[in-house]
């Protein structure tokens, strides 16, 4: 079949054009638009900030002695308001209260309720629990307390025996806890509740052990006819063991109650001492008349919260404190 030369030329040109079109349509590189790049970078920044706020080691900041002291002051103020203390911890909103309080006491510290203050309170409670158990726990015999150094004291052999059962307490052989008295007021109810629950659990476990042991012994008796004297001795032994368990548990609870009572008495004595020192402290306020001193003393003595705040304040703040009371602003 003969072909027209013009058709051949057209076909060649068409093929050439198609080849060019194919080459031009191939994807040779991939890029992003500026809008997408901006969106991606912003998203990464948001995720990073959220991750940083959640923790990532930020709650492990190094607290200074001054920060610890101010936080304990704020906790004491919080407890004395009576608005945030619960049976086993604190009520919702306590972290906001403490964050605001710390912002006033240490405005440049940048301490947040979460994670900083919350984490530090957990550390306070853990340390207090260990020292409290050393001083007032079931194995506290032989331990003392150096009130000047705020340090647990005990002979070497007492420590050796105690650390066999409580190895995590080793650091308190030489570590000071200057805020133990305040922490005992802040956490004492929590610890008393925990100890009571532990003691009741011990009693229940011991009673259960006695009952199970008795049942097992009854089940393995091959002969229903046993020696009467042997049976009486066995029952007498069971009763004595049960009484010993109950007595030991009640003794532990009595010790805990006594320790809690001592802490309450110490707090009351501290408040009485502050009342006695109140007149002396007010006398240090310059240009305060006798009449005004009497009015301020009467107002502070009626309110434990004001008493605690007044004695915790430095001299400059005490002057402002007195003026606020005289102006009837509190």
ZAMARZA-190351 format. One record per atom (N, C-alpha, C): atom name; x negated, y negated, z negated. Coordinates in steps of 0.05 Angstrom, whole numbers, m for minus. Layout:
  torza      c1      c2      c3
     CA       X       Y       Z
...
***
This chain:
  torza      c1      c2      c3
      N     m17      24       0
     CA       0       0       0
      C     m18     m25       0
      N     m12     m43      19
     CA     m28     m67      21
      C     m19     m89       2
      N     m38    m103     m11
     CA     m31    m124     m30
      C     m38    m151     m19
      N     m22    m170     m25
     CA     m27    m197     m17
      C     m50    m208     m33
      N     m71    m219     m20
     CA     m94    m230     m35
      C     m87    m251     m55
      N     m66    m266     m49
     CA     m58    m287     m68
      C     m47    m275     m94
      N     m34    m252     m91
     CA     m24    m239    m115
      C     m46    m229    m133
      N     m68    m219    m120
     CA     m91    m209    m135
      C    m103    m232    m151
      N    m106    m255    m138
     CA    m117    m278    m152
      C    m100    m286    m175
      N     m73    m285    m172
     CA     m55    m293    m194
      C     m58    m274    m217
      N     m60    m248    m210
     CA     m63    m228    m232
      C     m88    m232    m248
      N    m110    m238    m234
     CA    m135    m243    m247
      C    m134    m267    m266
      N    m122    m288    m255
     CA    m119    m313    m272
      C    m101    m308    m296
      N     m79    m291    m292
     CA     m62    m285    m315
      C     m76    m269    m336
      N     m92    m250    m327
     CA    m107    m234    m347
      C    m127    m251    m363
      N    m139    m269    m347
     CA    m159    m287    m360
      C    m145    m305    m381
      N    m122    m316    m374
     CA    m108    m333    m393
      C     m99    m317    m417
      N     m89    m292    m414
     CA     m81    m276    m436
      C    m104    m270    m455
      N    m127    m265    m443
     CA    m151    m260    m460
      C    m156    m284    m478
      N    m154    m308    m465
     CA    m159    m332    m481
      C    m139    m335    m503
      N    m113    m329    m496
     CA     m92    m331    m516
      C     m97    m313    m540
      N    m105    m288    m534
     CA    m110    m269    m556
      C    m133    m278    m574
      N    m154    m288    m561
     CA    m177    m297    m577
      C    m169    m320    m595
      N    m153    m338    m583
     CA    m145    m362    m599
      C    m127    m354    m622
      N    m111    m332    m620
     CA     m92    m324    m641
      C    m105    m308    m663
      N    m130    m299    m661
     CA    m143    m283    m681
      C    m149    m301    m706
      N    m145    m289    m731
     CA    m151    m303    m756
      C    m180    m299    m763
      N    m196    m319    m762
     CA    m225    m317    m767
      C    m233    m325    m795
      N    m216    m339    m810
     CA    m223    m347    m838
      C    m197    m352    m854
      N    m199    m350    m881
     CA    m177    m355    m899
      C    m183    m377    m918
      N    m166    m396    m921
     CA    m171    m419    m939
      C    m146    m425    m955
      N    m149    m442    m975
     CA    m126    m450    m992
      C    m120    m479    m988
      N     m95    m485    m992
     CA     m87    m513    m990
      C     m95    m528   m1015
      N     m98    m554   m1014
     CA    m104    m569   m1039
      C     m82    m566   m1060
      N     m57    m564   m1051
     CA     m35    m561   m1070
      C     m38    m535   m1086
      N     m44    m513   m1071
     CA     m47    m487   m1085
      C     m71    m487   m1104
      N     m93    m499   m1095
     CA    m117    m501   m1113
      C    m110    m516   m1138
      N     m96    m538   m1136
     CA     m89    m553   m1160
      C     m70    m538   m1178
      N     m51    m524   m1167
     CA     m32    m508   m1183
      C     m47    m485   m1198
      N     m65    m472   m1183
     CA     m80    m450   m1195
      C     m98    m460   m1219
      N    m112    m482   m1214
     CA    m129    m493   m1235
      C    m113    m502   m1260
      N     m90    m514   m1255
     CA     m73    m522   m1278
      C     m63    m498   m1293
      N     m55    m477   m1279
     CA     m45    m453   m1292
      C     m67    m440   m1309
      N     m91    m439   m1299
     CA    m113    m427   m1314
      C    m119    m444   m1339
      N    m117    m470   m1337
     CA    m122    m488   m1360
      C    m100    m484   m1381
      N     m75    m480   m1373
     CA     m53    m476   m1392
      C     m58    m450   m1407
      N     m64    m428   m1392
     CA     m69    m402   m1405
      C     m93    m403   m1424
      N    m114    m418   m1416
     CA    m137    m420   m1433
      C    m131    m435   m1459
      N    m116    m456   m1457
     CA    m109    m472   m1481
      C     m91    m456   m1500
      N     m72    m440   m1489
     CA     m55    m424   m1506
      C     m72    m402   m1520
      N     m90    m390   m1505
     CA    m108    m370   m1517
      C    m125    m382   m1539
      N    m135    m406   m1535
     CA    m152    m419   m1555
      C    m136    m427   m1579
      N    m110    m436   m1575
     CA     m93    m443   m1598
      C     m86    m419   m1614
      N     m82    m396   m1601
     CA     m74    m371   m1616
      C     m96    m361   m1634
      N    m121    m368   m1628
     CA    m142    m358   m1646
      C    m168    m357   m1631
      N    m175    m334   m1622
     CA    m201    m330   m1608
      C    m224    m339   m1625
      N    m222    m334   m1652
     CA    m243    m341   m1670
      C    m241    m368   m1683
      N    m222    m384   m1674
     CA    m220    m411   m1685
      C    m212    m411   m1715
      N    m197    m390   m1723
     CA    m189    m388   m1751
      C    m212    m380   m1769
      N    m235    m374   m1757
     CA    m258    m366   m1773
      C    m277    m390   m1778
      N    m265    m414   m1778
     CA    m281    m438   m1783
      C    m293    m437   m1811
      N    m316    m450   m1814
     CA    m330    m452   m1840
      C    m317    m474   m1857
      N    m305    m466   m1879
     CA    m293    m486   m1897
      C    m314    m497   m1916
      N    m312    m522   m1922
     CA    m330    m535   m1941
      C    m318    m533   m1969
      N    m335    m537   m1989
     CA    m325    m537   m2017
      C    m303    m558   m2021
      N    m308    m581   m2009
     CA    m288    m603   m2012
      C    m261    m595   m1999
      N    m262    m582   m1976
     CA    m238    m574   m1963
      C    m223    m553   m1979
      N    m238    m534   m1991
     CA    m226    m514   m2008
      C    m213    m527   m2032
      N    m227    m546   m2044
     CA    m216    m559   m2068
      C    m190    m574   m2061
      N    m190    m588   m2039
     CA    m166    m603   m2031
      C    m143    m585   m2024
      N    m149    m562   m2012
     CA    m128    m543   m2005
      C    m115    m531   m2030
      N    m132    m525   m2050
     CA    m122    m515   m2075
      C    m104    m536   m2089
      N    m113    m561   m2088
     CA     m96    m583   m2099
      C     m69    m584   m2085
      N     m70    m582   m2058
     CA     m45    m583   m2043
      C     m27    m559   m2050
      N     m39    m536   m2053
     CA     m23    m512   m2061
      C     m11    m515   m2089
      N     m26    m527   m2107
     CA     m15    m532   m2134
      C       9    m551   m2132
      N       6    m572   m2116
     CA      28    m591   m2112
      C      52    m577   m2100
      N      47    m560   m2080
     CA      69    m545   m2067
      C      84    m527   m2087
      N      69    m513   m2103
     CA      81    m495   m2123
      C      97    m511   m2143
      N      87    m533   m2151
     CA     101    m549   m2172
      C     126    m563   m2161
      N     128    m567   m2135
     CA     153    m578   m2124
      C     176    m559   m2128
      N     169    m533   m2128
     CA     190    m512   m2131
      C     207    m507   m2106
      N     199    m519   m2084
     CA     215    m517   m2059
      C     206    m496   m2040
      N     181    m487   m2043
     CA     170    m469   m2023
      C     160    m442   m2034
      N     161    m438   m2060
     CA     151    m413   m2072
      C     173    m392   m2071
      N     166    m368   m2061
     CA     185    m346   m2060
      C     175    m324   m2078
      N     191    m303   m2081
     CA     184    m281   m2099
      C     157    m268   m2092
      N     152    m267   m2066
     CA     127    m254   m2057
      C     115    m270   m2034
      N     105    m294   m2040
     CA      93    m311   m2020
      C     106    m338   m2020
      N     109    m349   m1996
     CA     120    m376   m1993
      C     143    m376   m1973
      N     160    m396   m1976
     CA     183    m399   m1959
      C     175    m413   m1933
      N     192    m410   m1912
     CA     187    m423   m1886
      C     184    m454   m1890
      N     165    m465   m1876
     CA     160    m494   m1877
      C     136    m501   m1895
      N     125    m481   m1909
     CA     103    m487   m1927
      C      78    m496   m1912
      N      73    m484   m1889
     CA      49    m492   m1874
      C      51    m521   m1864
      N      74    m529   m1856
     CA      78    m557   m1847
      C      73    m576   m1871
      N      83    m569   m1894
     CA      78    m585   m1918
      C      48    m587   m1924
      N      34    m564   m1923
     CA       6    m564   m1929
      C     m10    m579   m1908
      N      m3    m576   m1883
     CA     m17    m590   m1861
      C     m14    m620   m1865
      N       9    m630   m1872
     CA      13    m658   m1876
      C      m2    m668   m1901
      N      m2    m651   m1922
     CA     m17    m658   m1946
      C     m47    m660   m1941
      N     m57    m641   m1926
     CA     m86    m641   m1920
      C     m93    m664   m1901
      N     m75    m672   m1884
     CA     m79    m695   m1866
      C     m83    m720   m1883
      N     m68    m722   m1905
     CA     m71    m746   m1923
      C     m97    m744   m1939
      N    m103    m721   m1949
     CA    m127    m717   m1966
      C    m153    m719   m1950
      N    m153    m706   m1926
     CA    m176    m705   m1909
      C    m168    m711   m1880
      N    m164    m737   m1874
     CA    m153    m744   m1848
      C    m170    m737   m1824
      N    m196    m733   m1828
     CA    m215    m728   m1806
      C    m222    m698   m1804
      N    m210    m681   m1820
     CA    m218    m653   m1820
      C    m205    m638   m1797
      N    m182    m647   m1787
     CA    m169    m634   m1765
      C    m158    m606   m1772
      N    m149    m602   m1797
     CA    m140    m576   m1806
      C    m110    m573   m1798
      N    m104    m550   m1785
     CA     m77    m544   m1776
      C     m65    m522   m1794
      N     m39    m522   m1796
     CA     m25    m501   m1811
      C     m33    m474   m1801
      N     m31    m471   m1774
     CA     m40    m446   m1761
      C     m61    m454   m1740
      N     m84    m441   m1740
     CA     m91    m418   m1757
      C    m106    m424   m1782
      N    m115    m449   m1786
     CA    m135    m455   m1806
      C    m125    m450   m1835
      N    m103    m464   m1842
     CA     m94    m463   m1870
      C     m83    m435   m1876
      N     m67    m424   m1858
     CA     m56    m398   m1862
      C     m77    m377   m1867
      N     m99    m378   m1851
     CA    m121    m359   m1854
      C    m135    m362   m1880
      N    m139    m388   m1888
     CA    m154    m393   m1913
      C    m138    m384   m1938
      N    m112    m387   m1937
     CA     m95    m378   m1959
      C     m97    m347   m1962
      N     m98    m333   m1939
     CA    m101    m304   m1940
      C    m127    m296   m1954
      N    m148    m311   m1947
     CA    m174    m306   m1960
      C    m173    m312   m1990
      N    m161    m335   m1997
     CA    m157    m341   m2025
      C    m143    m319   m2040
      N    m121    m309   m2029
     CA    m106    m288   m2043
      C    m121    m262   m2045
      N    m136    m255   m2024
     CA    m152    m231   m2025
      C    m174    m233   m2046
      N    m188    m255   m2047
     CA    m209    m259   m2068
      C    m197    m259   m2096
      N    m174    m274   m2099
     CA    m162    m275   m2125
      C    m153    m247   m2135
      N    m141    m232   m2117
     CA    m131    m205   m2124
      C    m154    m187   m2134
      N    m177    m188   m2121
     CA    m199    m172   m2129
      C    m209    m180   m2157
      N    m213    m207   m2161
     CA    m223    m216   m2187
      C    m202    m212   m2209
      N    m177    m217   m2202
     CA    m156    m212   m2222
      C    m156    m183   m2232
      N    m159    m164   m2213
     CA    m159    m136   m2221
      C    m183    m129   m2237
      N    m206    m142   m2231
     CA    m230    m137   m2247
      C    m225    m146   m2276
      N    m212    m169   m2279
     CA    m208    m181   m2306
      C    m185    m168   m2321
      N    m164    m162   m2307
     CA    m139    m153   m2321
      C    m128    m126   m2311
      N    m142    m113   m2293
     CA    m132     m88   m2282
      C    m135     m64   m2301
      N    m128     m41   m2291
     CA    m129     m16   m2307
      C    m157      m9   m2317
      N    m177     m17   m2301
     CA    m205     m10   m2308
      C    m221     m35   m2316
      N    m208     m53   m2330
     CA    m221     m79   m2336
      C    m237     m79   m2362
      N    m238     m57   m2376
     CA    m252     m55   m2401
      C    m282     m61   m2397
      N    m293     m79   m2413
     CA    m321     m85   m2412
      C    m327    m110   m2396
      N    m307    m121   m2382
     CA    m312    m145   m2366
      C    m305    m170   m2382
      N    m320    m192   m2376
     CA    m314    m218   m2388
      C    m314    m239   m2366
      N    m312    m264   m2375
     CA    m310    m286   m2356
      C    m326    m310   m2367
      N    m344    m320   m2350
     CA    m359    m344   m2357
      C    m344    m368   m2346
      N    m331    m382   m2364
     CA    m313    m404   m2355
      C    m329    m428   m2345
      N    m354    m431   m2352
     CA    m370    m453   m2341
      C    m380    m447   m2313
      N    m389    m422   m2309
     CA    m399    m414   m2282
      C    m377    m403   m2265
      N    m353    m398   m2276
     CA    m331    m386   m2261
      C    m339    m360   m2249
      N    m350    m343   m2266
     CA    m362    m318   m2257
      C    m355    m295   m2274
      N    m349    m271   m2262
     CA    m344    m247   m2277
      C    m369    m237   m2289
      N    m368    m229   m2315
     CA    m391    m219   m2329
      C    m386    m190   m2339
      N    m407    m174   m2339
     CA    m405    m147   m2349
      C    m432    m134   m2350
      N    m437    m115   m2369
     CA    m462    m101   m2369
      C    m466     m84   m2344
      N    m490     m77   m2338
     CA    m497     m63   m2313
      C    m482     m37   m2311
      N    m480     m21   m2333
     CA    m467       5   m2332
      C    m437       2   m2327
      N    m425     m20   m2336
     CA    m396     m24   m2331
      C    m392     m29   m2302
      N    m410     m46   m2290
     CA    m407     m51   m2261
      C    m411     m25   m2245
      N    m430      m9   m2252
     CA    m436      16   m2237
      C    m411      33   m2237
      N    m399      37   m2259
     CA    m375      54   m2261
      C    m351      42   m2245
      N    m348      16   m2247
     CA    m326       3   m2233
      C    m329       4   m2203
      N    m354       0   m2194
     CA    m359      m1   m2165
      C    m356      27   m2152
      N    m358      47   m2168
     CA    m353      74   m2157
      C    m325      77   m2147
      N    m306      63   m2161
     CA    m278      65   m2153
      C    m270      41   m2135
      N    m283      18   m2140
     CA    m276      m6   m2125
      C    m302     m18   m2112
      N    m312      m5   m2091
     CA    m337     m14   m2079
      C    m335     m42   m2067
      N    m311     m51   m2058
     CA    m309     m77   m2045
      C    m312    m100   m2065
      N    m312     m94   m2091
     CA    m315    m115   m2111
      C    m344    m122   m2117
      N    m363    m110   m2102
     CA    m391    m114   m2108
      C    m400    m143   m2107
      N    m390    m158   m2088
     CA    m399    m185   m2084
      C    m393    m203   m2108
      N    m373    m195   m2125
     CA    m365    m211   m2147
      C    m383    m208   m2171
      N    m404    m192   m2168
     CA    m425    m191   m2189
      C    m439    m218   m2191
      N    m441    m232   m2168
     CA    m456    m257   m2168
      C    m442    m279   m2153
      N    m417    m275   m2145
     CA    m402    m296   m2130
      C    m384    m311   m2149
      N    m384    m337   m2147
     CA    m367    m354   m2165
      C    m340    m358   m2152
      N    m320    m361   m2169
     CA    m293    m367   m2160
      C    m283    m391   m2177
      N    m291    m415   m2170
     CA    m285    m438   m2187
      C    m255    m445   m2189
      N    m239    m436   m2170
     CA    m211    m442   m2170
      C    m194    m419   m2180
      N    m205    m401   m2196
     CA    m190    m378   m2205
      C    m166    m386   m2222
      N    m170    m406   m2239
     CA    m148    m414   m2257
      C    m125    m424   m2241
      N    m131    m441   m2220
     CA    m109    m452   m2204
      C     m96    m429   m2187
      N    m113    m412   m2176
     CA    m102    m390   m2160
      C     m85    m371   m2176
      N     m91    m368   m2202
     CA     m75    m351   m2219
      C     m47    m363   m2223
      N     m45    m389   m2222
     CA     m18    m402   m2223
      C      m4    m399   m2196
      N     m19    m402   m2174
     CA      m7    m401   m2148
      C       2    m373   m2141
      N     m14    m353   m2148
     CA      m8    m325   m2139
      C       0    m306   m2161
      N       2    m316   m2186
     CA       6    m297   m2208
      C      31    m280   m2206
      N      53    m292   m2196
     CA      79    m278   m2194
      C      77    m256   m2173
      N      63    m263   m2150
     CA      59    m243   m2129
      C      44    m219   m2140
      N      22    m224   m2155
     CA       6    m202   m2165
      C      21    m186   m2186
      N      35    m200   m2204
     CA      50    m185   m2224
      C      71    m167   m2212
      N      84    m177   m2191
     CA     104    m160   m2177
      C      91    m136   m2164
      N      68    m140   m2151
     CA      54    m118   m2138
      C      46     m97   m2159
      N      35    m107   m2181
     CA      26     m88   m2202
      C      49     m72   m2214
      N      71     m86   m2218
     CA      95     m72   m2229
      C     104     m50   m2210
      N     105     m57   m2184
     CA     113     m37   m2164
      C      93     m14   m2163
      N      67     m20   m2165
     CA      47       2   m2165
      C      50      20   m2189
      N      55       8   m2212
     CA      59      24   m2236
      C      83      42   m2235
      N     105      31   m2224
     CA     130      47   m2222
      C     125      69   m2202
      N     111      64   m2180
     CA     105      85   m2161
      C      88     107   m2173
      N      68      99   m2190
     CA      52     119   m2204
      C      69     136   m2222
      N      88     124   m2237
     CA     105     140   m2254
      C     122     159   m2238
      N     133     149   m2216
     CA     150     167   m2200
      C     134     190   m2188
      N     109     184   m2180
     CA      93     205   m2168
      C      85     226   m2189
      N      79     216   m2213
     CA      71     235   m2234
      C      95     252   m2243
      N     119     239   m2245
     CA     143     255   m2252
      C     149     275   m2230
      N     146     267   m2205
     CA     151     285   m2182
      C     132     308   m2183
      N     106     303   m2189
     CA      86     324   m2191
      C      94     344   m2212
      N     103     335   m2235
     CA     112     353   m2257
      C     135     371   m2248
      N     155     359   m2235
     CA     178     374   m2226
      C     171     395   m2205
      N     154     387   m2186
     CA     146     405   m2165
      C     130     428   m2176
      N     111     421   m2195
     CA      95     442   m2207
      C     112     462   m2222
      N     132     452   m2237
     CA     150     469   m2252
      C     166     487   m2233
      N     175     476   m2211
     CA     191     492   m2192
      C     174     514   m2180
      N     149     507   m2172
     CA     132     528   m2160
      C     126     550   m2180
      N     121     543   m2205
     CA     115     564   m2225
      C     139     582   m2229
      N     163     570   m2228
     CA     188     586   m2231
      C     191     605   m2207
      N     184     595   m2183
     CA     189     611   m2159
      C     170     635   m2157
      N     146     633   m2169
     CA     127     655   m2165
      C     128     675   m2188
      N     147     672   m2207
     CA     149     691   m2229
      C     160     717   m2218
      N     145     740   m2219
     CA     155     765   m2208
      C     175     779   m2226
      N     173     772   m2251
     CA     190     786   m2271
      C     207     766   m2286
      N     233     767   m2286
     CA     250     747   m2300
      C     246     749   m2330
      N     236     771   m2340
     CA     231     774   m2369
      C     203     766   m2376
      N     199     744   m2389
     CA     172     734   m2396
      C     169     732   m2426
      N     145     729   m2434
     CA     140     727   m2462
      C     150     700   m2473
      N     166     700   m2495
     CA     179     676   m2505
      C     159     656   m2515
      N     139     664   m2528
     CA     119     645   m2539
      C     104     632   m2516
      N      97     647   m2495
     CA      83     635   m2472
      C     100     614   m2459
      N     126     620   m2456
     CA     145     601   m2444
      C     147     575   m2460
      N     148     578   m2486
     CA     150     554   m2503
      C     125     537   m2501
      N     101     550   m2500
     CA      77     535   m2498
      C      75     520   m2471
      N      85     534   m2450
     CA      84     521   m2423
      C     102     497   m2422
      N     127     500   m2434
     CA     145     478   m2434
      C     135     455   m2451
      N     123     462   m2473
     CA     112     441   m2491
      C      90     426   m2476
      N      73     441   m2461
     CA      52     428   m2446
      C      63     409   m2425
      N      84     418   m2411
     CA      97     401   m2391
      C     108     375   m2403
      N     121     377   m2425
     CA     132     354   m2439
      C     110     335   m2447
      N      89     346   m2458
     CA      67     329   m2467
      C      54     314   m2444
      N      51     329   m2421
     CA      39     316   m2397
      C      57     294   m2387
      N      83     299   m2387
     CA     102     279   m2378
      C     101     254   m2396
      N     100     259   m2422
     CA      99     236   m2441
      C      74     220   m2437
      N      52     234   m2433
     CA      26     221   m2429
      C      27     203   m2404
      N      40     214   m2382
     CA      42     198   m2358
      C      59     173   m2362
      N      81     176   m2376
     CA      99     153   m2381
      C      85     133   m2399
      N      70     143   m2419
     CA      56     125   m2437
      C      34     110   m2423
      N      19     124   m2405
     CA      m2     110   m2390
      C       9      89   m2372
      N      32      95   m2359
     CA      44      75   m2341
      C      54      51   m2357
      N      67      56   m2380
     CA      78      34   m2396
      C      55      17   m2407
      N      33      30   m2414
     CA      10      15   m2424
      C      m1      m3   m2403
      N      m2       7   m2378
     CA     m12     m10   m2356
      C       6     m34   m2352
      N      32     m29   m2353
     CA      51     m51   m2349
      C      49     m71   m2372
      N      44     m61   m2396
     CA      41     m79   m2419
      C      16     m96   m2416
      N      m5     m84   m2406
     CA     m30    m100   m2401
      C     m25    m122   m2381
      N     m11    m115   m2359
     CA      m5    m135   m2339
      C      12    m157   m2350
      N      32    m150   m2366
     CA      50    m170   m2377
      C      34    m188   m2396
      N      16    m176   m2411
     CA      m1    m192   m2430
      C     m19    m211   m2414
      N     m30    m201   m2392
     CA     m47    m219   m2376
      C     m32    m242   m2364
      N      m8    m236   m2353
     CA       9    m257   m2342
      C      17    m277   m2363
      N      23    m267   m2387
     CA      30    m285   m2409
      C       7    m304   m2416
      N     m17    m293   m2416
     CA     m41    m309   m2422
      C     m44    m332   m2402
      N     m39    m325   m2376
     CA     m41    m345   m2355
      C     m21    m367   m2359
      N       4    m359   m2366
     CA      25    m379   m2371
      C      18    m397   m2394
      N       8    m385   m2416
     CA       0    m400   m2439
      C     m23    m419   m2432
      N     m42    m409   m2416
     CA     m65    m427   m2408
      C     m55    m451   m2392
      N     m35    m446   m2375
     CA     m24    m468   m2359
      C     m10    m488   m2377
      N       5    m478   m2397
     CA      18    m496   m2415
      C      m2    m512   m2432
      N     m23    m499   m2441
     CA     m43    m512   m2457
      C     m57    m534   m2440
      N     m62    m528   m2414
     CA     m74    m547   m2397
      C     m56    m572   m2393
      N     m30    m568   m2391
     CA     m12    m590   m2389
      C     m11    m607   m2414
      N     m12    m594   m2437
     CA     m13    m608   m2463
      C     m38    m625   m2465
      N     m60    m613   m2456
     CA     m86    m628   m2457
      C     m85    m653   m2440
      N     m73    m650   m2416
     CA     m70    m672   m2398
      C     m53    m695   m2410
      N     m32    m687   m2424
     CA     m15    m707   m2437
      C     m31    m722   m2459
      N     m48    m708   m2473
     CA     m64    m721   m2493
      C     m85    m740   m2481
      N     m95    m732   m2457
     CA    m115    m749   m2444
      C    m103    m771   m2427
      N     m77    m771   m2424
     CA     m63    m790   m2406
      C     m69    m819   m2415
      N     m66    m825   m2441
     CA     m70    m852   m2451
      C     m98    m861   m2446
      N    m117    m843   m2450
     CA    m145    m850   m2445
      C    m150    m856   m2416
      N    m139    m841   m2398
     CA    m142    m846   m2369
      C    m129    m872   m2361
      N    m106    m878   m2372
     CA     m93    m903   m2365
      C    m108    m927   m2375
      N    m122    m923   m2397
     CA    m138    m946   m2408
      C    m161    m954   m2389
      N    m168    m936   m2371
     CA    m189    m942   m2352
      C    m180    m959   m2329
      N    m153    m962   m2326
     CA    m142    m977   m2304
      C    m145   m1007   m2311
      N    m159   m1023   m2295
     CA    m163   m1051   m2301
      C    m137   m1067   m2299
      N    m136   m1087   m2317
     CA    m113   m1106   m2318
      C     m86   m1093   m2322
      N     m86   m1071   m2336
     CA     m61   m1057   m2342
      C     m53   m1065   m2371
      N     m31   m1078   m2374
     CA     m22   m1087   m2400
      C     m13   m1063   m2417
      N     m11   m1067   m2443
     CA      m2   m1046   m2461
      C      26   m1037   m2454
      N      43   m1056   m2448
     CA      71   m1050   m2441
      C      72   m1033   m2416
      N      57   m1041   m2396
     CA      57   m1026   m2371
      C      44    m998   m2374
      N      24    m997   m2391
     CA      12    m971   m2396
      C      32    m952   m2409
      N      47    m963   m2428
     CA      68    m946   m2441
      C      89    m937   m2421
      N      97    m955   m2403
     CA     118    m948   m2384
      C     108    m926   m2365
      N      83    m929   m2355
     CA      72    m910   m2337
      C      68    m883   m2351
      N      57    m883   m2375
     CA      53    m858   m2390
      C      79    m843   m2395
      N     100    m858   m2401
     CA     126    m845   m2406
      C     137    m832   m2381
      N     133    m846   m2358
     CA     143    m836   m2332
      C     127    m811   m2324
      N     101    m811   m2326
     CA      84    m789   m2318
      C      88    m765   m2336
      N      90    m769   m2362
     CA      93    m747   m2381
      C     119    m731   m2377
      N     139    m744   m2365
     CA     164    m730   m2360
      C     164    m712   m2336
      N     144    m716   m2318
     CA     144    m702   m2292
      C     117    m688   m2289
      N     117    m661   m2289
     CA      92    m646   m2286
      C      79    m651   m2259
      N      95    m654   m2238
     CA      84    m660   m2212
      C      68    m686   m2211
      N      79    m706   m2224
     CA      65    m732   m2225
      C      40    m729   m2242
      N      41    m713   m2263
     CA      18    m709   m2281
      C      m5    m696   m2265
      N       2    m675   m2249
     CA     m19    m661   m2233
      C     m30    m680   m2212
      N     m13    m695   m2199
     CA     m23    m713   m2178
      C     m40    m735   m2190
      N     m33    m745   m2213
     CA     m48    m767   m2226
      C     m76    m758   m2233
      N     m79    m735   m2246
     CA    m105    m726   m2255
      C    m122    m716   m2231
      N    m109    m708   m2209
     CA    m124    m699   m2186
      C    m135    m722   m2170
      N    m123    m746   m2173
     CA    m131    m769   m2157
      C    m157    m782   m2168
      N    m174    m792   m2149
     CA    m197    m808   m2158
      C    m188    m835   m2170
      N    m207    m849   m2182
     CA    m200    m874   m2197
      C    m186    m894   m2179
      N    m195    m898   m2154
     CA    m183    m917   m2136
      C    m154    m910   m2130
      N    m149    m884   m2127
     CA    m121    m876   m2121
      C    m104    m878   m2146
      N    m116    m874   m2170
     CA    m100    m877   m2194
      C     m89    m905   m2197
      N    m104    m925   m2189
     CA     m95    m953   m2190
      C     m70    m957   m2173
      N     m72    m946   m2148
     CA     m49    m948   m2130
      C     m25    m932   m2141
      N     m31    m909   m2153
     CA     m11    m892   m2165
      C       5    m906   m2186
      N     m10    m920   m2204
     CA       3    m935   m2226
      C      20    m957   m2215
      N      10    m972   m2195
     CA      26    m994   m2184
      C      52    m984   m2171
      N      50    m961   m2158
     CA      74    m949   m2145
      C      95    m942   m2166
      N      86    m931   m2189
     CA     104    m925   m2211
      C     117    m950   m2222
      N     101    m970   m2227
     CA     111    m996   m2238
      C     131   m1009   m2219
      N     128   m1004   m2193
     CA     146   m1016   m2173
      C     171    m998   m2169
      N     172    m976   m2185
     CA     195    m958   m2183
      C     199    m945   m2155
      N     176    m939   m2143
     CA     177    m927   m2116
      C     175    m897   m2117
      N     172    m886   m2141
     CA     172    m856   m2144
      C     191    m849   m2167
***
